[in-house]
Amino acid sequence: MLMVVFGAGASYDSVPSRPPNDPRFFRDSLRYRPPLANELFGDGNEFMAAVNSFPTVRPVIPRLQRVPEGGSVEAELERLQDESADDPVRMRQLAGIRYYLHYLLWDFTQHWENEVARGVTNYNTLFDDIRRWRRGGQGVCLVTFNYDKMLESALPTLGLNVTTISDYIASDDLKVVKVHGSAHWAREVEQPTIDDLGNLGVWQVAYRLIDAAPELQLSQRYRLVTDWPIGNVGNTVLFPAIAIPQETKRNFECPQEHLDGLLACLPQVTELLVIGWRATDRPFLQLLRQHLPQRPRVMVVTGSQTGGEQVVERLHEAIVGGRFSVSNGGFTEFVLRREIEGLLQ
């Protein structure tokens, strides 16, 4: 079985006509490029519009925009999460951050897919290569840490159209797991109930839920949503199913049956392709350590040889006896050079 793990770098370098190493397409000239983890709280107009849409987050934004040297956005968010245990205000700020991430990534993806990519992405090309290889009946598990919908847009290339949450894992030989949730996922809210729901707009519902964060109880019922921002569908109150990224704590945000599908796939993996993932999520590394068989073939794509070697160093602890190789380029170079053929031979 082939497993492909996508991180933020995959969507960052997802449009072959706009490679990120080209100075014409740096952030200043291409505002809606999907952000890397350390760019999630930028200070550009698009980012600040999202911040000001959810004012409770303003006090913590400086720490997320200016992370100390040697630190990370994930570590800072984890510290805020720890502080929320006895601080209701911090809980509201973190609820606001989940709405912020939902709002921001939805906005960026809409512009990036519709105005820049226009249907042509490296995801589509990669999935076409995998489609040809799968004609022999091989299984595939796609795992993504990304909140955007670019992977779903390309899944029809593999013969999969996602219209419900269950569609992600319905196939016996093709599983898709979004471990940190998605900008277009929601969870039904158990508490608080909102009596005058019919008289409220989605923004009013969102602000009420953020204010009620200390008492917020979420169900395990997940939905795909089309509203932006998420608030409610009819009489059902909804909250963004999107995880706050952290380094060490288990913060998966997906249905249990999706995680069960992932755990069923891991022992079968013989080839592992890592694209744009830094391998800093320790809970997922622990899953690899516990369930991945020994000596899989592993290819790492991060944008540079040095970056790839750093990822390999982190993966060594989780993948016993892995046979590693590193692509000297990003997602665009990887698909244009057909490098996946070397992994799947």
C-alpha positions as CSV (number, residue, x, y, z in Angstrom):
1,M,0.0,0.0,0.0
2,L,1.1,3.5,-0.8
3,M,0.6,6.2,1.9
4,V,1.0,9.9,0.9
5,V,1.2,12.5,3.7
6,F,0.6,16.1,2.8
7,G,1.6,19.1,4.8
8,A,1.2,22.8,4.3
9,G,4.1,22.9,1.9
10,A,2.1,20.8,-0.6
11,S,-0.7,23.4,-0.9
12,Y,1.9,26.2,-0.8
13,D,3.5,24.8,-3.9
14,S,0.3,23.4,-5.5
15,V,0.1,25.3,-8.8
16,P,2.8,24.5,-11.3
17,S,2.6,27.8,-13.0
18,R,3.3,29.7,-9.8
19,P,6.3,28.0,-8.1
20,P,7.2,29.6,-4.8
21,N,10.9,29.7,-5.6
22,D,10.2,32.2,-8.4
23,P,10.6,35.8,-7.1
24,R,7.6,36.9,-9.3
25,F,5.3,34.8,-7.1
26,F,6.5,35.6,-3.5
27,R,3.8,36.5,-0.9
28,D,3.8,40.2,-1.7
29,S,2.7,39.6,-5.3
30,L,0.6,36.5,-4.8
31,R,-1.4,37.3,-1.7
32,Y,-3.6,34.2,-1.5
33,R,-1.0,31.5,-1.7
34,P,-2.0,29.0,1.0
35,P,0.0,29.8,4.1
36,L,2.7,27.7,5.7
37,A,2.3,27.1,9.5
38,N,4.5,30.0,10.4
39,E,2.4,32.3,8.1
40,L,-1.0,31.4,9.5
41,F,-1.1,34.7,11.4
42,G,0.4,37.1,9.0
43,D,-0.1,40.9,9.1
44,G,-1.3,41.5,5.6
45,N,-4.7,42.9,4.8
46,E,-6.3,39.5,4.2
47,F,-5.0,38.1,7.5
48,M,-6.0,41.2,9.5
49,A,-9.5,41.2,8.0
50,A,-9.9,37.7,9.5
51,V,-8.5,38.8,12.8
52,N,-10.9,41.7,13.0
53,S,-13.8,39.5,12.1
54,F,-13.2,37.7,15.4
55,P,-12.1,40.4,17.9
56,T,-11.5,38.0,20.8
57,V,-8.3,36.8,19.2
58,R,-6.6,40.3,19.1
59,P,-4.7,40.0,22.4
60,V,-2.9,36.8,21.4
61,I,-2.2,37.7,17.8
62,P,1.2,39.5,18.4
63,R,2.6,36.4,20.0
64,L,1.5,34.4,16.9
65,Q,2.8,36.9,14.4
66,R,6.2,37.4,16.1
67,V,7.2,34.0,17.4
68,P,10.6,34.1,19.3
69,E,13.7,32.7,17.6
70,G,13.8,28.9,18.0
71,G,10.1,28.7,18.7
72,S,7.1,27.9,16.5
73,V,3.5,28.9,16.0
74,E,2.5,25.4,17.1
75,A,4.4,25.6,20.3
76,E,2.9,29.0,21.1
77,L,-0.6,27.7,20.4
78,E,0.1,24.7,22.6
79,R,1.1,27.1,25.5
80,L,-2.1,29.1,25.0
81,Q,-4.1,25.8,25.1
82,D,-2.4,24.8,28.4
83,E,-3.2,28.2,29.8
84,S,-6.9,27.9,28.9
85,A,-7.4,25.1,31.5
86,D,-8.2,27.6,34.2
87,D,-8.8,30.7,32.2
88,P,-12.3,31.2,30.5
89,V,-11.0,34.3,28.6
90,R,-8.2,32.2,27.0
91,M,-10.9,29.6,26.1
92,R,-12.8,32.2,24.2
93,Q,-9.6,33.4,22.5
94,L,-8.9,29.8,21.3
95,A,-12.5,29.4,20.1
96,G,-12.0,32.6,18.1
97,I,-8.8,31.2,16.7
98,R,-10.6,28.1,15.4
99,Y,-13.1,30.4,13.7
100,Y,-10.2,32.6,12.4
101,L,-8.6,29.5,10.8
102,H,-11.8,28.4,9.3
103,Y,-12.5,31.8,7.9
104,L,-9.0,32.5,6.6
105,L,-8.4,29.2,4.9
106,W,-11.8,29.2,3.3
107,D,-11.1,32.7,1.9
108,F,-7.6,31.8,0.7
109,T,-8.6,28.5,-0.9
110,Q,-11.5,30.2,-2.8
111,H,-9.1,32.7,-4.4
112,W,-6.3,30.3,-5.0
113,E,-8.3,27.6,-6.7
114,N,-10.7,29.8,-8.7
115,E,-8.4,32.7,-9.7
116,V,-4.9,31.2,-9.7
117,A,-5.1,27.4,-10.2
118,R,-8.2,27.4,-12.3
119,G,-8.4,23.6,-12.0
120,V,-4.7,22.9,-12.8
121,T,-2.8,21.7,-9.7
122,N,0.0,19.4,-8.7
123,Y,-2.5,17.4,-6.7
124,N,-4.3,16.5,-10.0
125,T,-1.1,15.4,-11.7
126,L,0.1,13.4,-8.8
127,F,-3.2,11.6,-8.5
128,D,-3.1,10.8,-12.2
129,D,0.2,9.1,-11.7
130,I,-1.2,7.2,-8.8
131,R,-4.3,6.3,-10.8
132,R,-2.1,4.6,-13.5
133,W,-0.1,2.7,-10.8
134,R,-3.3,1.6,-9.1
135,R,-4.5,-0.3,-12.2
136,G,-2.7,-3.3,-10.6
137,G,-5.1,-3.1,-7.7
138,Q,-2.8,-1.5,-5.1
139,G,-4.3,0.3,-2.1
140,V,-3.7,4.0,-1.3
141,C,-4.1,6.0,1.9
142,L,-4.0,9.8,1.6
143,V,-3.3,11.7,4.8
144,T,-3.3,15.5,5.0
145,F,-2.7,18.0,7.8
146,N,-4.1,20.8,5.6
147,Y,-7.3,22.6,6.2
148,D,-8.0,23.6,2.6
149,K,-10.1,21.8,0.0
150,M,-7.6,21.4,-2.7
151,L,-7.1,17.7,-2.2
152,E,-10.8,17.1,-2.4
153,S,-11.0,19.1,-5.7
154,A,-8.5,16.6,-7.2
155,L,-9.9,13.4,-5.8
156,P,-12.2,12.8,-8.9
157,T,-8.9,12.0,-10.8
158,L,-8.8,8.9,-8.5
159,G,-12.5,8.2,-9.1
160,L,-13.6,9.6,-5.7
161,N,-16.2,12.3,-5.3
162,V,-16.7,13.5,-1.7
163,T,-20.2,14.6,-0.9
164,T,-20.5,13.3,2.7
165,I,-18.1,12.7,5.6
166,S,-18.4,9.0,5.1
167,D,-17.2,9.2,1.5
168,Y,-13.6,9.8,2.6
169,I,-13.2,6.2,3.8
170,A,-16.0,4.4,2.0
171,S,-13.7,2.7,-0.5
172,D,-11.9,-0.5,0.5
173,D,-8.7,0.5,-1.4
174,L,-8.7,4.3,-1.2
175,K,-8.8,6.1,2.2
176,V,-8.6,9.8,2.7
177,V,-7.9,11.1,6.2
178,K,-7.8,14.8,7.2
179,V,-6.3,14.5,10.7
180,H,-6.7,18.1,11.6
181,G,-10.2,18.7,10.2
182,S,-11.1,21.0,7.3
183,A,-12.2,24.6,6.6
184,H,-15.5,23.1,5.3
185,W,-16.1,20.7,8.2
186,A,-18.3,21.3,11.2
187,R,-19.4,19.5,14.3
188,E,-22.9,19.7,15.7
189,V,-23.0,21.6,19.1
190,E,-24.6,19.8,22.1
191,Q,-24.4,22.8,24.4
192,P,-25.2,25.6,24.5
193,T,-28.6,25.5,22.9
194,I,-29.7,28.7,21.2
195,D,-33.5,29.3,21.7
196,D,-33.8,32.2,19.2
197,L,-31.7,30.6,16.5
198,G,-34.2,31.4,13.8
199,N,-33.8,35.1,14.3
200,L,-30.0,35.1,14.2
201,G,-27.5,35.2,11.3
202,V,-24.5,33.0,11.1
203,W,-22.2,35.8,12.5
204,Q,-24.4,36.2,15.5
205,V,-24.4,32.5,16.1
206,A,-20.6,32.3,15.8
207,Y,-20.1,35.1,18.3
208,R,-22.4,33.5,20.7
209,L,-20.5,30.2,20.5
210,I,-17.2,31.9,21.0
211,D,-18.6,33.7,24.1
212,A,-19.9,30.4,25.4
213,A,-16.5,28.6,24.8
214,P,-16.1,27.6,28.6
215,E,-19.4,25.7,28.4
216,L,-19.1,24.5,24.8
217,Q,-19.9,20.8,24.2
218,L,-19.3,19.4,20.8
219,S,-20.8,16.2,19.5
220,Q,-19.0,13.6,17.4
221,R,-21.4,14.3,14.5
222,Y,-19.5,15.8,11.6
223,R,-20.9,17.6,8.6
224,L,-19.7,19.1,5.3
225,V,-20.8,22.7,5.2
226,T,-21.2,25.4,2.5
227,D,-21.7,28.4,4.8
228,W,-18.9,30.9,5.4
229,P,-18.5,31.4,8.3
230,I,-20.0,28.4,9.9
231,G,-22.9,29.1,12.3
232,N,-25.9,26.8,11.8
233,V,-27.9,24.8,9.3
234,G,-31.6,25.2,10.0
235,N,-32.0,24.4,13.7
236,T,-28.7,22.7,14.1
237,V,-25.9,24.8,15.6
238,L,-22.4,24.1,14.2
239,F,-18.9,24.8,15.2
240,P,-15.8,24.6,12.9
241,A,-14.2,21.2,12.9
242,I,-10.7,22.5,12.7
243,A,-7.8,21.7,15.0
244,I,-5.5,24.2,16.5
245,P,-2.0,23.1,15.5
246,Q,0.2,21.9,18.3
247,E,3.5,20.0,18.5
248,T,3.2,17.5,21.3
249,K,-0.5,17.0,22.1
250,R,-2.9,14.7,20.3
251,N,-5.3,17.1,18.6
252,F,-6.8,15.1,15.8
253,E,-10.0,16.6,14.5
254,C,-11.8,14.0,12.5
255,P,-14.4,11.3,13.0
256,Q,-13.3,8.2,14.9
257,E,-14.1,6.0,11.9
258,H,-11.6,8.0,9.9
259,L,-8.9,7.3,12.5
260,D,-9.9,3.7,12.6
261,G,-9.4,3.6,8.8
262,L,-6.0,5.2,9.1
263,L,-4.9,2.6,11.8
264,A,-6.1,-0.2,9.6
265,C,-4.0,1.1,6.7
266,L,-0.7,1.7,8.5
267,P,0.4,-1.9,8.9
268,Q,0.0,-2.4,5.2
269,V,2.1,0.5,4.0
270,T,5.1,-0.5,1.9
271,E,5.8,3.0,0.3
272,L,5.5,6.3,2.1
273,L,5.5,9.6,0.2
274,V,5.8,12.8,2.3
275,I,5.1,16.1,0.5
276,G,5.4,19.4,2.3
277,W,5.1,18.0,5.8
278,R,7.9,18.9,8.3
279,A,7.3,15.8,10.5
280,T,7.0,17.9,13.7
281,D,3.6,16.5,14.7
282,R,4.6,14.1,17.5
283,P,1.2,12.3,17.9
284,F,1.2,11.3,14.3
285,L,4.9,10.3,14.5
286,Q,3.9,8.1,17.4
287,L,1.3,6.4,15.3
288,L,3.9,5.7,12.6
289,R,6.2,4.3,15.2
290,Q,3.6,2.0,16.7
291,H,1.9,0.8,13.5
292,L,4.0,1.2,10.4
293,P,5.9,-2.0,9.4
294,Q,9.7,-2.0,9.3
295,R,11.7,-1.0,6.2
296,P,9.2,0.8,4.1
297,R,10.5,2.9,1.2
298,V,10.2,6.6,2.0
299,M,10.5,9.6,-0.3
300,V,10.5,13.1,1.1
301,V,9.6,16.2,-0.8
302,T,10.0,19.5,1.0
303,G,11.4,22.1,-1.5
304,S,15.1,21.6,-0.9
305,Q,17.7,18.9,-0.2
306,T,18.5,20.4,3.2
307,G,14.9,20.6,4.3
308,G,14.3,17.0,3.2
309,E,17.2,15.8,5.2
310,Q,15.9,17.5,8.3
311,V,12.5,15.7,7.8
312,V,14.3,12.4,7.3
313,E,16.2,12.9,10.6
314,R,12.8,13.3,12.4
315,L,11.3,10.4,10.6
316,H,14.2,8.1,11.5
317,E,13.0,7.9,15.1
318,A,9.5,6.8,14.0
319,I,10.2,4.5,11.0
320,V,12.6,1.7,11.9
321,G,14.9,0.7,9.0
322,G,13.2,3.0,6.5
323,R,14.8,3.3,3.1
324,F,14.8,7.0,2.6
325,S,15.3,9.2,-0.4
326,V,15.0,13.0,-0.7
327,S,13.7,15.0,-3.7
328,N,15.9,18.0,-4.5
329,G,12.9,20.3,-5.1
330,G,9.3,21.0,-4.2
331,F,5.9,19.6,-5.2
332,T,6.1,21.2,-8.7
333,E,9.5,19.8,-9.6
334,F,8.5,16.4,-8.1
335,V,5.5,15.9,-10.4
336,L,7.1,17.4,-13.5
337,R,10.1,15.1,-13.2
338,R,7.8,12.1,-12.6
339,E,9.8,11.2,-9.5
340,I,7.1,9.1,-8.0
341,E,7.9,6.4,-10.6
342,G,11.2,5.8,-8.7
343,L,9.3,5.2,-5.5
344,L,6.6,2.9,-7.0
345,Q,8.8,0.7,-9.2
